[in-house]
Amino acid sequence: CEIETYKAMSMLGFYRARELGPELGALDTQLTDLMSAMSRGHPEAEVLLERLLSISTELERMAAQMAYRFGATEAYEAIVGQRIAALRETRFKGQQTFAEFMMRRYEPAMRTVKSTQGRLQTLSDRAVRAGDLLRTRVDVDRSAQNQALLASMDRRADMQLRLQHTVEGLSVVAVSYYAVSLAAYALAPLAEASGIGKTLATAAITLPVVAAVWWSVRRIRRHLEEPPER
């Protein structure tokens, strides 16, 4: 009869729901283990994210494959209910009605389908929430790594600045030494003509030469540190 035909069509969803049961159980276990690893502070967040991606992909595949079948089962179940209601049965001498028979044999199967559909949706929602948590954790870890990198760069910049100042001081000394030597050789004839000893002449020009070299180095560094004009 028509009711039996629609019942058989709706039962196709029940058979598929029974097949999905073990697969959903395995995915549920994997997702629970993954969440436990997250709560224990698993160091490899990227590894957990890859595992979660695999679980989410499988759940999405199941949902896509079963969407039509679950929808059809719901529609056929509604038709079966309408056809039974249209019979307008009345109990005869305490005998079981056809509607009661269907409620005992047919309704549990339909509840199983709805339960499987709800379980699939629940697992998908859990996977989404777990993904959000993992992505947040990855972002926090990367932010901490970036902060550590910036702190390391700051320390290196500070060390380079100190080294630059040290080199600058040594450069002033080295350049001043050669400048004083050259100036002493250049002024030696004048010093002898004036009756001034070479040592005294060298001492007299040392401070001005060092000051001139220091001022020149500072001016060059200040010029290099100025931002370029646009």
TAPE-V750838 format. One record per pair of residues at least 12 apart in sequence whose C-alpha atoms are under 10 Angstrom apart, sorted by sequence separation. I is the first residue (numbers start at 1). GAP is how many residues later the second one is. D is the distance in Angstrom with one decimal. If there is no record, write none. Layout:
i->[I | I]
gap->[GAP | GAP]
d->[D | D]
//
This chain:
i->[87 | 35 | 185 | 188 | 34 | 84 | 85 | 184 | 187 | 188 | 34 | 84 | 184 | 187 | 184 | 34 | 35 | 184 | 185 | 34 | 81 | 84 | 183 | 184 | 187 | 183 | 184 | 31 | 184 | 30 | 31 | 81 | 181 | 184 | 30 | 80 | 81 | 180 | 183 | 184 | 180 | 183 | 31 | 180 | 181 | 30 | 31 | 180 | 181 | 80 | 179 | 180 | 183 | 27 | 28 | 179 | 180 | 27 | 180 | 27 | 77 | 177 | 180 | 77 | 176 | 179 | 180 | 27 | 176 | 178 | 179 | 27 | 176 | 177 | 77 | 176 | 177 | 179 | 24 | 175 | 176 | 179 | 23 | 24 | 175 | 176 | 23 | 74 | 174 | 176 | 73 | 173 | 176 | 24 | 172 | 175 | 176 | 23 | 74 | 172 | 174 | 175 | 73 | 74 | 172 | 173 | 73 | 172 | 173 | 20 | 171 | 172 | 175 | 70 | 171 | 172 | 69 | 70 | 172 | 169 | 172 | 20 | 70 | 71 | 168 | 171 | 172 | 70 | 169 | 17 | 168 | 16 | 67 | 168 | 66 | 17 | 13 | 16 | 17 | 168 | 16 | 63 | 66 | 13 | 14 | 13 | 14 | 12 | 13 | 63 | 12 | 13 | 62 | 63 | 10 | 13 | 14 | 9 | 10 | 12 | 13 | 60 | 10 | 12 | 13 | 59 | 60 | 63 | 10 | 11 | 59 | 9 | 10 | 9 | 10 | 59 | 60 | 8 | 10 | 11 | 59 | 7 | 9 | 10 | 11 | 58 | 6 | 9 | 10 | 56 | 57 | 8 | 9 | 10 | 55 | 56 | 59 | 6 | 7 | 8 | 10 | 55 | 56 | 6 | 7 | 10 | 56 | 57 | 5 | 6 | 7 | 56 | 6 | 7 | 55 | 56 | 3 | 6 | 7 | 3 | 6 | 7 | 53 | 56 | 5 | 6 | 52 | 53 | 56 | 3 | 4 | 52 | 2 | 3 | 6 | 2 | 3 | 52 | 53 | 3 | 52 | 3 | 2 | 3 | 49 | 50 | 48 | 49 | 52 | 48 | 49 | 49 | 49 | 48 | 49 | 46 | 45 | 46 | 49 | 45 | 18 | 21 | 28 | 35 | 46 | 17 | 24 | 28 | 31 | 35 | 38 | 45 | 46 | 17 | 27 | 34 | 45 | 14 | 15 | 18 | 25 | 28 | 32 | 44 | 7 | 11 | 14 | 17 | 18 | 21 | 24 | 28 | 31 | 32 | 35 | 38 | 10 | 13 | 14 | 17 | 20 | 24 | 27 | 28 | 31 | 34 | 38 | 41 | 45 | 13 | 14 | 15 | 16 | 17 | 20 | 11 | 14 | 15 | 17 | 18 | 21 | 25 | 28 | 35 | 43 | 7 | 10 | 11 | 13 | 14 | 17 | 21 | 24 | 28 | 31 | 35 | 38 | 10 | 13 | 14 | 16 | 17 | 20 | 12 | 13 | 11 | 14 | 10 | 13]
gap->[12 | 13 | 13 | 13 | 14 | 14 | 14 | 14 | 14 | 14 | 15 | 15 | 15 | 15 | 16 | 17 | 17 | 17 | 17 | 18 | 18 | 18 | 18 | 18 | 18 | 19 | 19 | 20 | 20 | 21 | 21 | 21 | 21 | 21 | 22 | 22 | 22 | 22 | 22 | 22 | 23 | 23 | 24 | 24 | 24 | 25 | 25 | 25 | 25 | 26 | 26 | 26 | 26 | 27 | 27 | 27 | 27 | 28 | 28 | 29 | 29 | 29 | 29 | 30 | 30 | 30 | 30 | 31 | 31 | 31 | 31 | 32 | 32 | 32 | 33 | 33 | 33 | 33 | 34 | 34 | 34 | 34 | 35 | 35 | 35 | 35 | 36 | 36 | 36 | 36 | 37 | 37 | 37 | 38 | 38 | 38 | 38 | 39 | 39 | 39 | 39 | 39 | 40 | 40 | 40 | 40 | 41 | 41 | 41 | 42 | 42 | 42 | 42 | 43 | 43 | 43 | 44 | 44 | 44 | 45 | 45 | 46 | 46 | 46 | 46 | 46 | 46 | 47 | 48 | 49 | 49 | 50 | 50 | 50 | 51 | 52 | 53 | 53 | 53 | 53 | 54 | 54 | 54 | 55 | 55 | 56 | 56 | 57 | 57 | 57 | 58 | 58 | 58 | 58 | 59 | 59 | 59 | 60 | 60 | 60 | 60 | 60 | 61 | 61 | 61 | 61 | 61 | 61 | 62 | 62 | 62 | 63 | 63 | 64 | 64 | 64 | 64 | 65 | 65 | 65 | 65 | 66 | 66 | 66 | 66 | 66 | 67 | 67 | 67 | 67 | 67 | 68 | 68 | 68 | 68 | 68 | 68 | 69 | 69 | 69 | 69 | 69 | 69 | 70 | 70 | 70 | 70 | 70 | 71 | 71 | 71 | 71 | 72 | 72 | 72 | 72 | 73 | 73 | 73 | 74 | 74 | 74 | 74 | 74 | 75 | 75 | 75 | 75 | 75 | 76 | 76 | 76 | 77 | 77 | 77 | 78 | 78 | 78 | 78 | 79 | 79 | 80 | 81 | 81 | 81 | 81 | 82 | 82 | 82 | 83 | 83 | 84 | 85 | 86 | 86 | 88 | 89 | 89 | 89 | 90 | 91 | 91 | 91 | 91 | 91 | 92 | 92 | 92 | 92 | 92 | 92 | 92 | 92 | 93 | 93 | 93 | 93 | 94 | 94 | 94 | 94 | 94 | 94 | 94 | 95 | 95 | 95 | 95 | 95 | 95 | 95 | 95 | 95 | 95 | 95 | 95 | 96 | 96 | 96 | 96 | 96 | 96 | 96 | 96 | 96 | 96 | 96 | 96 | 96 | 97 | 97 | 97 | 97 | 97 | 97 | 98 | 98 | 98 | 98 | 98 | 98 | 98 | 98 | 98 | 98 | 99 | 99 | 99 | 99 | 99 | 99 | 99 | 99 | 99 | 99 | 99 | 99 | 100 | 100 | 100 | 100 | 100 | 100 | 101 | 101 | 102 | 102 | 103 | 103]
d->[9.0 | 9.1 | 8.9 | 7.8 | 6.9 | 7.9 | 7.9 | 7.4 | 7.8 | 8.8 | 9.3 | 6.3 | 8.8 | 8.7 | 10.0 | 7.9 | 9.5 | 7.1 | 9.1 | 7.5 | 8.7 | 8.9 | 9.5 | 5.5 | 9.6 | 8.0 | 9.2 | 8.9 | 9.7 | 8.8 | 7.4 | 9.3 | 7.9 | 7.9 | 8.8 | 9.6 | 9.8 | 7.0 | 7.7 | 9.1 | 9.0 | 9.1 | 7.3 | 9.9 | 9.9 | 7.8 | 9.4 | 7.0 | 9.2 | 9.9 | 9.8 | 5.9 | 8.6 | 10.0 | 9.2 | 8.8 | 9.2 | 6.7 | 9.4 | 9.3 | 9.3 | 8.5 | 6.5 | 9.0 | 7.9 | 6.9 | 8.1 | 8.4 | 9.2 | 10.0 | 8.4 | 8.1 | 9.7 | 9.0 | 7.6 | 6.3 | 8.3 | 10.0 | 9.7 | 9.4 | 5.2 | 8.5 | 9.6 | 8.4 | 8.4 | 8.7 | 9.6 | 8.2 | 9.9 | 8.7 | 8.1 | 7.6 | 6.3 | 9.3 | 7.2 | 7.1 | 8.4 | 9.5 | 8.9 | 9.1 | 9.9 | 9.3 | 8.2 | 8.5 | 9.6 | 8.7 | 9.4 | 6.2 | 8.8 | 8.4 | 9.2 | 5.8 | 9.9 | 7.3 | 9.1 | 9.4 | 10.0 | 8.1 | 9.3 | 8.4 | 7.3 | 9.5 | 9.5 | 9.9 | 8.9 | 8.5 | 9.8 | 7.3 | 9.4 | 8.7 | 7.6 | 8.1 | 8.8 | 8.8 | 8.5 | 9.6 | 8.4 | 8.3 | 8.8 | 9.3 | 9.1 | 8.5 | 9.7 | 9.5 | 9.4 | 5.7 | 8.8 | 7.7 | 5.9 | 7.1 | 9.1 | 8.9 | 8.1 | 7.9 | 8.7 | 7.9 | 8.1 | 9.8 | 8.8 | 9.2 | 5.6 | 9.3 | 9.6 | 7.4 | 8.8 | 7.3 | 9.7 | 8.7 | 7.0 | 7.1 | 8.8 | 8.3 | 4.3 | 7.2 | 7.3 | 7.6 | 7.5 | 9.7 | 8.0 | 9.0 | 6.3 | 9.0 | 9.9 | 5.3 | 8.9 | 9.7 | 9.2 | 6.8 | 6.1 | 8.8 | 9.6 | 9.0 | 8.9 | 9.5 | 9.5 | 6.8 | 8.7 | 9.3 | 6.9 | 9.9 | 9.6 | 9.0 | 9.6 | 5.6 | 7.0 | 8.9 | 9.5 | 9.8 | 9.4 | 7.5 | 10.0 | 6.1 | 9.4 | 8.8 | 7.6 | 7.8 | 9.5 | 7.1 | 6.4 | 9.8 | 6.2 | 9.7 | 8.6 | 10.0 | 9.0 | 9.9 | 7.0 | 9.7 | 8.9 | 8.1 | 8.2 | 9.1 | 9.8 | 5.7 | 9.6 | 8.6 | 8.8 | 7.8 | 8.1 | 9.4 | 6.9 | 6.5 | 8.3 | 7.5 | 9.0 | 10.0 | 9.9 | 7.1 | 9.0 | 9.4 | 10.0 | 9.9 | 6.5 | 7.8 | 7.8 | 8.4 | 6.8 | 9.0 | 9.0 | 8.6 | 9.7 | 10.0 | 9.4 | 9.6 | 9.7 | 9.4 | 8.6 | 9.5 | 8.2 | 9.5 | 9.0 | 7.3 | 7.3 | 9.8 | 9.9 | 10.0 | 6.3 | 9.8 | 9.1 | 8.1 | 9.7 | 9.9 | 9.5 | 9.4 | 9.7 | 8.7 | 6.1 | 7.2 | 8.2 | 7.2 | 7.9 | 6.9 | 8.2 | 9.9 | 7.2 | 9.0 | 9.8 | 9.1 | 6.8 | 5.6 | 7.7 | 7.1 | 8.2 | 10.0 | 7.3 | 8.8 | 8.0 | 9.9 | 8.8 | 8.4 | 9.0 | 9.8 | 8.4 | 8.8 | 9.8 | 7.5 | 6.9 | 8.7 | 8.8 | 8.2 | 9.4 | 10.0 | 9.5 | 9.8 | 10.0 | 8.1 | 9.4 | 7.8 | 9.4 | 5.4 | 6.0 | 9.6 | 8.2 | 9.7 | 8.7 | 9.6 | 9.4 | 8.1 | 6.5 | 9.1 | 9.5 | 7.9 | 9.2 | 9.8 | 9.6 | 9.0 | 9.1 | 9.6 | 10.0]
//
